[in-house]
Structure formats: structure tokens, C-alpha cells
Amino acid sequence: MRSRFAKIAAGCAAIAALALGGAAIAGAFSGGGDSGLAGPQAGHAKQAALEATGGGAVNAVERDSEDGATYEVEVRKPDGAVVDVRLDASYHVVKVDGDSEKADGPDGNDAAEPNDD
């Protein structure tokens, strides 16, 4: 009886390990290849972007090639506006643009458009 139980437990553990490994690999490659940025470069880019916007919350950091930039950091400013801060390789601001995508509201859904009534 113990032998059968040990075999079943070992099989379940092997399946769980494969599933977790697959999830880790999928997470590493999600987001379009190397567009997402992590590590020290992301930290420097976040800091520079938050200094440029006067604070806020960083939504995303990625590599960029628009307008001579190396990095793009999406920031929700303290006033709620969402901007893309483009930085060069030395983390100097190249350009700050209003984000063309709708910002998520506090509940995770698209923020409501202002009503002009």
C-alpha cells in the first residue's frame, strides 16, 4: 500500500514541477520578447521618469526606439494623468508624451470619459 501511495505522490509531484516550470517559462517570454524591462536598468528608468513627472506610479517600463529614446516609462502622475516618459541611454528625458491609450480606472476598468452635459 505504501509503495502505491509513494508512486502516486511522486507522479503528482513530477506533474506539478512540470506545470510550474512551464508557467515560469511562459512568464519569462510574455509581453512581446524583450520589450518589458527589469533589473537595474528598469530601476534607473523608473527613478528618472518619476523625477521628471514629479512623482506618481510607474505602470510599465520597456525598451523604446521612438524619438531617439532607449527606454519608455509609462507613469500615472499624481493628478491621474498617464504619460509616457522617453529616456535616452543615460536616463535623461528625451520627451514626455500624453499616453494615447485609455488609463485604467481605480477598479481596473477603463476610466470613464468626461461627460460634457
Buried (B, 14 or more C-beta within 10 A) or exposed (E): EEEEEEEEEEEEEEEEEEEEEEEEEEEEEEEEEEEBBEEEBBEBBBEBBBEBBEEBEBBBBBBBEEEEBBBBBBBBBEEEEBBBBBBBEEBEBBBBEEBEEEBEEEEEEEEEEEEEE
